Amino acid sequence: MVEQKGRDVQTDAQGEPFLSDKSDRGFSLPTVTLTLASQLFQKQVASTLQMRGMLKRLHSFGLELEIFDPDGSENLREVHRFKHYRLANRIVWGLWRRTPGSQFSRTLPVILTTATADWLASRWMPKCDIYHGWTSLCLEGIRAAKRHGAITLVENPLMHPRDWQRVVLTECDVFGIKPHNCRATLPSLLIRRMEREFETCDYIVVPSEVACRSFKAAGYAGKAIVVHAGVDHQFFTPPAAKQPRQPFRVCYVGRVEIAKGVPYLLQAWKKLALPNAELVMIGDVAAEIRGLLKEFSLPNVRFTGLQSRMQVLEWYSQSHVFAFPSVNEALARVLFESMACGLPVIATPASGGNDCITEDVDGTIVPARDPEALAEAILWHYRNPDATIEMGRAARMKIEQQFTVEHYVERIIGVYCALADPKSNFPGQWL
């Protein structure tokens, strides 16, 4: 955490530092217009900003498109709802699915729906100090905020989209999948829209060092800011008593697709052939990978399909170790979830594991696309149940100390304040 110099620093109920409304140099906290997308931790940002008198307006993108303003210290007041937005989305997607050739670009309507939502919300841009947008949803918002003189941020939870696309296409080639059949590929128009956001904004918030390097390589070294995300550690908690249990269970949570490194995990599991052991794959199975899965249809591999948040928590509590071999990520939320539940993690650098895992303390970093290394790491935990429990305890402690939602909120608010303070010598990165 970068020290905040020259400002009054107080602590909240959790003991986390935050800035008072005015420093001894007369610096007032900035006003922020925030884009709320699908990430749960953004809701905590909104509520904390409101509590501190910093929230100017909230643009909520979801099934509904809504605009909210603060109404007192705790409540939000809806100032506008785009009544026909949800119905229009359903009509667009329904028509697209009936269009000949739509199977060659399953996500193209995203371009139309996100661009429309962005344009509509941008018409409700107030004068503020900071505009914090979400990638692909904020191009017009950035332009509108800049006309008011605001500092603009785009939060991007993944690698640079061209890096993402390059890796996905490589995996398609390796496993003989046609790119238009792969759910993980991005429409070229969407990539270009995101690039225009990166070009137009002042700063790009990314979740990890590997993501930051991706943006630096794309020419955004002066814009990329690393802000680690956090997890709801009150919900994702370890079971009351963590004891060695049978069978030995490895779990994976996420979309079951090639970009997540799933084929390499299944290759490693098949090679191990461990007795009294189970691999649980929790998540929606992509159509393009179903043919590959037949090759690994072992009796001790279970595919659960999409699960609720509570069901995922239950699977964490019944597992011994979490494996996430993604070849293309940034900093996967499931790493935080599993660690918060007291599981040691086996992950790749591409998953953002280097930012949250201490090797041999709370997890293991293995090279991407390396079934041998995955198998070796899993086998170690299989043979060392007591050490595995201790690593899980260390993982939980790591989350409590560094990666809760409250940590993320304070980090991002610290960025707002540093950017808005004319006397601040803002660093190139923020952790």
Buried (B, 14 or more C-beta within 10 A) or exposed (E): EEEBEEBBEEEBEEEBEBBEEEBEEEBBBBBBBBBBBEBEBBBBBBBBBBBBEBBBBBBBBEEEBBBBBBEEEEEBEEEBBBEEBBEBBEEBBEEBEEEEEBEEBBEBBBBBBBBBBBEBBBEBBBEBBBBBBBBBBBBBBBBBBBEEEBBBBBBBBBBBBBBBBEBBBBBBEEBEBEBEBBBBBBBBBBBEBBBEBBEBBBBBBBBBBBBBBBBBEBEBEEBBBBBBBBBBBEBBBBBEEBEEEEEBBBBBBBBBBBBBBBBBBBBBBBBBEBEEBBBBBBBBBBEBBEEBBEEBEEEBBBBBEEBEEEEBBBBBBBBBBBBBBBBBBBBBBBBBBBBBBBBBBBBBBBBBBBBBBEEEBBBBBBEBBBBEBBBBBBBBBBEEEEEBBBBBBBBBBBBEEBBBBBBBBBBBBBBBBBBBBEEBEBEEEBB
